[in-house]
Amino acid sequence: MTNQNETIFIDAIEGAQVAVFKGAGNQIGAASTPKMLAYILDTHNIQGEVYYCSTMDFADEVGFATHDGAKILVDEAIEMRG
C-alpha cells in the first residue's frame, strides 16, 4: 500500500508518456503503454487516490493524438490491474 504521507501525481509528459510521481518532483516512472504503466503502479504498490496534473487535460500538447489520450492510457492500465 502507498504510504499515506506520499501524494501520488499522474502527469502527461513529452513523448506521449504518462509519468507517475511520489510527492512533488519525485518521478518514479513513465510509460507510453497501458501495460508498462500498470507495471509501474503494481511495482510501487500504488492504490487508491491519485491526483492528475493539468497536462492530463491537454495531453495533445505533449505528443498524444488527442487531448484525453493520457487519461485513456491510465484508464486502460487500471483495467489491466483488475
N, C-alpha and C positions, 0 to 999 in steps of 0.2 A: 504494500500500500504506500502511496505517496506520503511523505512527511507532511503533516498538516500545516507546518510553517512555510512550506515551499509552494509558492504560487506557480501554476503551470500556465504558460503562454504558448499559443499556437499562432504562427505568422506565415504569410506568403512572402517568399523571398525571391530574389533574382534567379533566373534559370528555371522558372516554373517549378519551384520546390516549396514544400511546407516544412518549416523549422519548428522544433519543439524546444522550449526554454524552461528550465527550473530556476525560477527567480528572474529578475530583470537582467538581461545581458548574458546569461549563462546558458548558451546553446548546447544541448546535449545530442542533437542530431538533426538531419534534414533528409527529406525524401521526395522523390519525384513520382513514386508509385504507391498505391494503397498498400501493397504487400510490404514494402520497406517501412512505411510509416507505422503499420501495425506491429512490425518487428521492434521498432524503436519504443513504441508505447508499452509493449509487452516486456522488453528487456529492462526498462526503467520502472516497471510496475505502476504505470500511470493509470489511475482510475478516478472516476468522479468528476468534479467540476474543473473545467479549464476555461481560460479566457482567450478570446480571439483578439488579435491586434487589428488595427484598422485596415491594414493591407489585405486582409481576408475578404473585405468587401470590394476591393479594387484589384483583384488578382491579375486581371489582364494587363495591368501596368508593370508587372514583374515577369511576364512571359507566358502566363496561362492564356488559353484560347478565349476564355470568357471571364467576365467579372466575378462569377461564382465558382470558377474552376477549382480553386483551392478548397472551398467548402465541400465540393463534391468529392474531392480526393480524401478528405478527412472522413466524410460520411461512409465512403467505401471501406476505408481502413477500419472504422469502428464496426461495420457489419462483418468484416472478416474475423474480428476478435470474438464475435458471438456474444 
